[in-house]
Amino acid sequence: MPAEPVAPPAVTEDDPGGRTVRRLVTVVALAAVLPALYLPGLVHDFFDLKIYMRAMDWWAAGHPLYDYVQPDRVQGALYFTYPPLSALLLRPFALLPLGATVAIFTILTGIGVMVTTRWLVLPVVERHHLPRLFSLTVAVLLIFAVESTRETITFGQINMLLVVLILADLLFAVPQGRRWAGVGVGLATALKLFPGIFILYLLATRRWRAAAVAAATATVATLLAAAVAPADSWRFWTHELWATDRVGRTDYTGNQSLFGLLSRITAPEKPSQIPWLLLVVVVAGYGLWRAARAARAGDALAGLTLTGLVGGLVSPITWTHHLYWFIPAVVVLVGAALDMDRGTAEGVRQRRWLLTLAIGTAFVIIYGVVSFQDWGVAPARTDNLGEFVARNAYVLLSLLLLVVLPARPTRRSAASPAAR
C-alpha cells in the first residue's frame, strides 16, 4: 500500500518558526496599510517649509524678517512667526536648492522618529521580555502613520528636533542628575515657545537646578540671536509674540487647543479672554500637579507626557503637528496594561480598560482630525454633536488623558509569571 501523506506539523503558539511567520506577516501588513494612511498628508507639499525659505530669502535681501507676508485663501495671510533663533537656524538652508532642504528635513525627521521611538518603547519591551526588533519595527511604522508625524513631515516642520531635545533632557539627563540637565529644554524653548511648559514642569517637580539651567539656556540663546539680529529680535519680543492673529484663524479646526475649541463655539466672534484664562489656570494647575506626582512616583515618561498634553491645551494656537505627546501617552497606557496582574479579576479589568484606551487613542491619532477630513474654519452655528466631537477630538482626548493617564514607577518590572 502507498504510504499515507503526512500532514505538515501544526504551528503552535510556542513554535519559534510560527512566531517568526506571524511577525513577518504583521510587518508586511503594516507596510501595505501605512502608505494608504500616509498619502493623504502629501497634499501639504512641504507648505510651511517653503514659507520659511521664502521668508529667509526676503530677510537675506535686507528686509525686516517679520514684514514677510504671503497671501492665503483660508487664513488670509501667512507670516514668519518663529523666534529669531529659529530664523538663524533656518537661514543656511535657504542657500541650498529647495529639493535638498526638503530631503534634509525629511531625513532628519525620520531619524528623530526612530531614535525617540526607541527611547520610549525599549524600556517596555525589556521589562516584559517582548521581541525587541519586531516590537520596535511595528512601533516605528505605526508612529510614522500618526497624524502629527505625517503633518510634521509633509509641512516640513521642525517639531521632531524639539522632541529629541526634550526627551533627551527629561528621560535621561534630568533623572540621572547630569550637570547639563535642562539644556535641551532651554534650547527647544528658545527655538519655539511651546516647550517652555517643560520649564514649569521642572519647577513643579522641584528640579531647581535643571529648571535654572533651562531658563538660563533659553535666555542666553535668545540674547545671542538678539546680538545677531537686534531689530528683528526687539520687534518679535515686544510686538509679534503677542499678535496671535499672525498665526492664523483661531477657529480653524487644525488649532486643537482650548482657545481653538472656544473659538469654534463662539465663531464668527472671538471668545472672551476671561473664561479661557480661567480654563488655562485650572487645566495647567491640575495637569502639572498630576505630572509632578508622576515624576515623584518614578514615572518620568508619564510626567513629561502629561506636561506635553497641558502645553497643547493651554497654548492659544496648537496645530495638529504640535501634538506629538499622544504617542508617549499610548506607550504609557500599553506599559501600564502589561504591568497589570492577570491573575486577579481586578487586574484583568484594569488591563482591558487600559488597552481599550490605548487602542482608541491610537485610532484617533492615526485617523487624525484634519489629514483625512479638513473641516476648515468653524461655521457660524452648528448643533451637530458628532461634528463638534470630530472638530475637537484632540482637545477632548487631551482632557480625558489628563485625568486618567496612569503613572507607574518605571523601575517596576514584570518579574511575576502573570505579568509576563
SULGIGI-V268952 format. One record per residue. N is the residue number from 0. RES is the residue in three letters. PHI is phi in whole degrees, 0 to 359 (* if undefined). NEAR is the number of other ideal C-beta (glycine too) atoms within 8 Angstrom. D_LAST is the distance of its C-alpha to the last C-alpha in whole Angstrom. Layout:
n->[N N]
res->[RES RES]
phi->[PHI PHI]
near->[NEAR NEAR]
d_last->[D_LAST D_LAST]
This chain:
n->[0 1 2 3 4 5 6 7 8 9 10 11 12 13 14 15 16 17 18 19 20 21 22 23 24 25 26 27 28 29 30 31 32 33 34 35 36 37 38 39 40 41 42 43 44 45 46 47 48 49 50 51 52 53 54 55 56 57 58 59 60 61 62 63 64 65 66 67 68 69 70 71 72 73 74 75 76 77 78 79 80 81 82 83 84 85 86 87 88 89 90 91 92 93 94 95 96 97 98 99 100 101 102 103 104 105 106 107 108 109 110 111 112 113 114 115 116 117 118 119 120 121 122 123 124 125 126 127 128 129 130 131 132 133 134 135 136 137 138 139 140 141 142 143 144 145 146 147 148 149 150 151 152 153 154 155 156 157 158 159 160 161 162 163 164 165 166 167 168 169 170 171 172 173 174 175 176 177 178 179 180 181 182 183 184 185 186 187 188 189 190 191 192 193 194 195 196 197 198 199 200 201 202 203 204 205 206 207 208 209 210 211 212 213 214 215 216 217 218 219 220 221 222 223 224 225 226 227 228 229 230 231 232 233 234 235 236 237 238 239 240 241 242 243 244 245 246 247 248 249 250 251 252 253 254 255 256 257 258 259 260 261 262 263 264 265 266 267 268 269 270 271 272 273 274 275 276 277 278 279 280 281 282 283 284 285 286 287 288 289 290 291 292 293 294 295 296 297 298 299 300 301 302 303 304 305 306 307 308 309 310 311 312 313 314 315 316 317 318 319 320 321 322 323 324 325 326 327 328 329 330 331 332 333 334 335 336 337 338 339 340 341 342 343 344 345 346 347 348 349 350 351 352 353 354 355 356 357 358 359 360 361 362 363 364 365 366 367 368 369 370 371 372 373 374 375 376 377 378 379 380 381 382 383 384 385 386 387 388 389 390 391 392 393 394 395 396 397 398 399 400 401 402 403 404 405 406 407 408 409 410 411 412 413 414 415 416 417 418 419]
res->[MET PRO ALA GLU PRO VAL ALA PRO PRO ALA VAL THR GLU ASP ASP PRO GLY GLY ARG THR VAL ARG ARG LEU VAL THR VAL VAL ALA LEU ALA ALA VAL LEU PRO ALA LEU TYR LEU PRO GLY LEU VAL HIS ASP PHE PHE ASP LEU LYS ILE TYR MET ARG ALA MET ASP TRP TRP ALA ALA GLY HIS PRO LEU TYR ASP TYR VAL GLN PRO ASP ARG VAL GLN GLY ALA LEU TYR PHE THR TYR PRO PRO LEU SER ALA LEU LEU LEU ARG PRO PHE ALA LEU LEU PRO LEU GLY ALA THR VAL ALA ILE PHE THR ILE LEU THR GLY ILE GLY VAL MET VAL THR THR ARG TRP LEU VAL LEU PRO VAL VAL GLU ARG HIS HIS LEU PRO ARG LEU PHE SER LEU THR VAL ALA VAL LEU LEU ILE PHE ALA VAL GLU SER THR ARG GLU THR ILE THR PHE GLY GLN ILE ASN MET LEU LEU VAL VAL LEU ILE LEU ALA ASP LEU LEU PHE ALA VAL PRO GLN GLY ARG ARG TRP ALA GLY VAL GLY VAL GLY LEU ALA THR ALA LEU LYS LEU PHE PRO GLY ILE PHE ILE LEU TYR LEU LEU ALA THR ARG ARG TRP ARG ALA ALA ALA VAL ALA ALA ALA THR ALA THR VAL ALA THR LEU LEU ALA ALA ALA VAL ALA PRO ALA ASP SER TRP ARG PHE TRP THR HIS GLU LEU TRP ALA THR ASP ARG VAL GLY ARG THR ASP TYR THR GLY ASN GLN SER LEU PHE GLY LEU LEU SER ARG ILE THR ALA PRO GLU LYS PRO SER GLN ILE PRO TRP LEU LEU LEU VAL VAL VAL VAL ALA GLY TYR GLY LEU TRP ARG ALA ALA ARG ALA ALA ARG ALA GLY ASP ALA LEU ALA GLY LEU THR LEU THR GLY LEU VAL GLY GLY LEU VAL SER PRO ILE THR TRP THR HIS HIS LEU TYR TRP PHE ILE PRO ALA VAL VAL VAL LEU VAL GLY ALA ALA LEU ASP MET ASP ARG GLY THR ALA GLU GLY VAL ARG GLN ARG ARG TRP LEU LEU THR LEU ALA ILE GLY THR ALA PHE VAL ILE ILE TYR GLY VAL VAL SER PHE GLN ASP TRP GLY VAL ALA PRO ALA ARG THR ASP ASN LEU GLY GLU PHE VAL ALA ARG ASN ALA TYR VAL LEU LEU SER LEU LEU LEU LEU VAL VAL LEU PRO ALA ARG PRO THR ARG ARG SER ALA ALA SER PRO ALA ALA ARG]
phi->[* 291 293 290 298 264 289 296 298 291 278 260 295 265 282 302 297 296 297 298 297 297 295 297 298 298 295 297 297 298 297 281 277 298 302 295 286 273 304 303 288 292 296 290 53 56 300 294 298 294 297 301 293 294 295 294 297 299 294 296 282 101 275 300 304 274 273 294 218 232 300 214 288 268 273 94 206 236 228 275 240 279 298 303 300 296 297 294 291 278 302 300 292 291 282 266 301 303 300 293 297 301 297 297 298 294 295 296 296 299 298 300 298 293 294 292 297 298 301 283 271 302 301 293 300 288 294 248 56 276 299 294 297 297 297 294 296 297 298 297 299 293 292 295 274 294 300 298 289 302 293 300 291 279 274 79 269 253 299 293 300 295 298 300 299 291 294 300 289 275 267 236 296 291 299 273 68 294 296 268 302 110 296 298 297 296 297 299 293 290 279 204 295 312 296 302 298 283 292 297 298 297 293 296 269 62 272 297 295 297 296 295 296 297 295 294 297 299 293 296 298 293 292 296 296 293 293 278 229 296 295 293 295 301 294 296 284 260 224 295 301 266 269 294 292 290 276 128 293 285 270 296 299 296 274 259 241 300 294 296 299 298 296 287 288 265 307 273 279 281 288 293 289 296 301 296 297 297 299 299 298 294 293 295 297 293 297 290 297 295 297 294 296 297 295 293 282 102 255 295 294 296 298 288 295 300 295 299 296 299 302 295 286 272 293 299 236 227 286 300 285 279 268 294 287 289 294 297 298 296 298 299 295 295 299 294 296 291 286 293 281 281 274 236 297 295 298 296 297 294 299 297 297 293 293 298 294 296 293 298 297 299 298 296 284 278 297 89 252 236 296 262 217 281 285 71 279 287 289 298 203 212 249 274 296 299 294 298 296 295 291 239 301 289 296 294 293 299 296 297 294 300 270 253 300 284 234 231 303 291 283 295 247 267 278 279 302 297 294 297]
near->[2 3 4 4 4 4 4 4 4 4 7 6 4 4 8 6 7 10 9 8 9 8 10 8 8 10 12 8 8 11 9 8 8 12 8 7 10 11 7 9 12 8 6 10 7 11 9 10 13 11 11 12 13 10 12 13 9 11 13 8 6 3 8 8 13 10 7 12 7 9 7 8 3 9 8 6 8 9 10 10 6 8 12 14 12 11 17 10 9 12 10 7 11 11 4 9 5 8 6 8 13 11 8 10 12 10 8 10 13 10 8 12 13 9 9 12 12 9 10 14 12 10 10 13 12 8 11 10 6 8 8 9 6 11 11 13 9 11 11 11 12 12 11 12 11 12 15 15 13 16 16 13 12 12 12 13 11 10 11 13 11 13 11 12 13 14 12 11 17 16 11 9 14 15 8 7 5 8 3 7 14 19 12 13 18 17 12 14 14 12 15 11 7 10 15 9 12 18 15 11 16 14 10 10 11 6 11 7 8 14 12 9 13 17 11 9 14 14 9 8 13 14 8 9 15 11 6 8 11 8 7 13 12 9 11 12 7 6 7 9 8 5 7 8 4 8 8 10 10 12 11 13 14 9 15 16 14 12 13 17 10 12 15 13 8 9 11 5 5 5 11 6 6 6 9 12 8 8 10 11 8 8 14 12 8 9 14 14 9 12 17 13 9 13 12 7 9 8 13 13 13 14 16 16 13 16 15 13 16 15 14 15 17 11 11 7 12 13 9 14 10 11 14 13 11 17 12 13 13 12 12 15 15 12 12 11 12 12 9 12 8 9 5 7 5 6 12 10 8 10 12 8 8 14 11 8 10 12 8 8 14 10 8 12 15 11 7 11 14 12 11 6 6 7 9 6 9 13 6 5 4 7 4 6 6 6 9 10 9 10 11 12 11 14 13 9 11 14 10 8 13 14 6 6 14 9 11 11 7 9 5 7 5 10 4 7 4 8 12 7]
d_last->[50 48 44 42 39 36 33 30 27 25 22 19 15 15 18 18 21 20 17 19 22 20 19 23 24 21 23 26 26 25 28 31 30 30 33 34 33 34 38 39 38 41 44 44 45 44 46 45 46 49 50 49 51 54 54 54 57 59 58 59 62 63 62 60 57 56 59 57 57 56 57 54 55 52 52 56 55 52 53 51 49 47 48 50 48 46 49 50 47 47 51 51 49 52 54 52 52 50 48 47 46 44 42 41 40 38 37 36 34 32 31 30 28 26 26 25 22 21 21 19 16 16 14 12 11 11 9 6 7 9 13 15 18 17 15 18 21 20 20 23 25 24 25 28 29 28 32 32 31 34 36 36 37 39 41 41 40 39 36 33 35 35 31 31 33 31 28 29 30 28 25 26 30 30 27 28 31 33 37 37 34 36 38 35 36 39 40 38 40 43 43 42 42 39 36 39 36 34 37 37 33 34 37 34 32 35 34 38 38 36 38 41 40 39 42 45 43 44 47 48 47 49 52 52 52 55 57 56 57 59 60 57 55 57 57 54 53 56 56 54 51 52 53 50 52 52 48 49 49 47 47 46 42 41 41 38 39 40 44 43 42 45 47 46 47 51 51 54 55 53 51 52 51 50 48 46 46 45 42 41 41 39 36 37 37 34 32 32 32 28 28 29 27 24 25 26 23 21 20 23 21 22 25 27 25 27 30 30 30 33 35 35 36 39 40 44 43 39 39 36 35 35 32 29 27 26 23 22 22 19 17 17 16 13 12 13 11 8 8 10 9 9 11 14 17 17 13 13 17 16 13 16 18 17 16 19 21 19 20 24 24 23 26 28 28 28 31 33 36 39 38 38 40 43 44 46 48 48 51 53 52 49 48 45 42 40 42 41 38 37 40 38 34 33 35 33 30 30 31 29 26 28 28 24 22 19 20 17 17 16 15 13 10 6 7 6 5 5 4 0]
